Amino acid sequence: MMSDVLETLFATILDRQANPRPGSYTARLLDAGEDEVLKKVGEEAMEVILAAKGQGDEQLIFEVADLFYHLLVLLAARGLTLADVEAELVQRRR
């Protein structure tokens, strides 16, 4: 189920990349370039840490979801896919 949600989200990100829509945060972020995407990944990673250190589980879940989203945007910006990450995880299990 989680994989389906991530696959659907990633497909939406790829669609915004290929067909930017006015007002789309994803399209704006991708258009801003990789450095801006990396900045957001860093910000979200820090927010995950802060949430884990004392903001409660609900906030931690919220921030992890934000981090997942921004990591998917980074993958799209680099022309990588969830399958690439999955292949790495499978390789690590061996």
C-alpha positions as CSV (number, residue, x, y, z in Angstrom):
1,M,0.0,0.0,0.0
2,M,2.8,2.5,0.9
3,S,4.5,1.6,-2.3
4,D,1.3,2.5,-4.3
5,V,1.1,5.8,-2.6
6,L,4.7,6.6,-3.3
7,E,4.3,5.4,-6.9
8,T,1.2,7.6,-7.4
9,L,2.9,10.6,-5.8
10,F,6.0,10.1,-8.0
11,A,3.9,9.8,-11.1
12,T,2.3,13.1,-10.2
13,I,5.7,14.7,-9.7
14,L,6.8,13.4,-13.1
15,D,3.7,14.7,-14.7
16,R,4.3,18.2,-13.2
17,Q,7.9,18.0,-14.5
18,A,6.7,17.1,-18.0
19,N,3.6,19.3,-18.0
20,P,4.1,22.2,-15.6
21,R,0.9,23.8,-14.4
22,P,0.5,27.3,-13.2
23,G,0.5,27.5,-9.4
24,S,2.0,24.0,-9.0
25,Y,4.5,23.9,-6.1
26,T,6.2,20.9,-7.7
27,A,6.6,22.6,-11.0
28,R,8.0,25.7,-9.3
29,L,10.5,23.7,-7.3
30,L,11.7,21.7,-10.2
31,D,12.0,24.9,-12.3
32,A,14.1,26.5,-9.5
33,G,16.8,23.9,-10.1
34,E,18.6,21.2,-8.2
35,D,20.2,23.5,-5.6
36,E,16.7,24.6,-4.5
37,V,15.5,21.1,-4.3
38,L,18.5,20.1,-2.2
39,K,17.9,23.0,0.1
40,K,14.3,21.8,0.7
41,V,15.5,18.2,1.3
42,G,18.0,19.6,3.9
43,E,15.3,21.7,5.6
44,E,12.9,18.8,5.7
45,A,15.5,16.5,7.1
46,M,16.2,18.9,9.9
47,E,12.5,19.3,10.6
48,V,12.2,15.5,10.9
49,I,15.0,15.5,13.5
50,L,13.4,18.3,15.4
51,A,10.0,16.6,15.4
52,A,11.6,13.3,16.6
53,K,13.3,15.2,19.4
54,G,10.2,16.5,21.0
55,Q,7.3,17.5,18.8
56,G,5.4,14.2,19.1
57,D,4.6,11.4,16.7
58,E,1.9,13.2,14.7
59,Q,4.4,16.0,13.8
60,L,7.1,13.4,13.1
61,I,4.8,11.7,10.6
62,F,3.9,15.0,9.0
63,E,7.6,15.9,8.6
64,V,8.6,12.5,7.3
65,A,5.9,12.8,4.6
66,D,7.3,16.2,3.6
67,L,10.8,14.6,3.4
68,F,9.6,11.7,1.3
69,Y,7.9,14.2,-1.1
70,H,11.0,16.3,-1.4
71,L,13.2,13.2,-1.9
72,L,10.9,12.1,-4.7
73,V,11.3,15.6,-6.3
74,L,15.0,15.2,-6.1
75,L,14.9,11.8,-7.8
76,A,12.8,13.3,-10.6
77,A,15.1,16.2,-11.0
78,R,18.0,13.8,-11.4
79,G,16.2,11.5,-13.8
80,L,16.1,8.7,-11.3
81,T,13.2,6.6,-10.2
82,L,11.8,4.7,-7.2
83,A,12.8,1.5,-9.0
84,D,16.4,2.7,-8.8
85,V,16.1,3.1,-5.0
86,E,14.3,-0.2,-4.7
87,A,17.1,-2.0,-6.7
88,E,19.6,-0.5,-4.3
89,L,17.6,-1.8,-1.3
90,V,17.3,-5.2,-2.8
91,Q,21.1,-5.3,-3.5
92,R,21.7,-4.4,0.2
93,R,19.6,-7.3,1.4
94,R,21.9,-9.8,-0.3
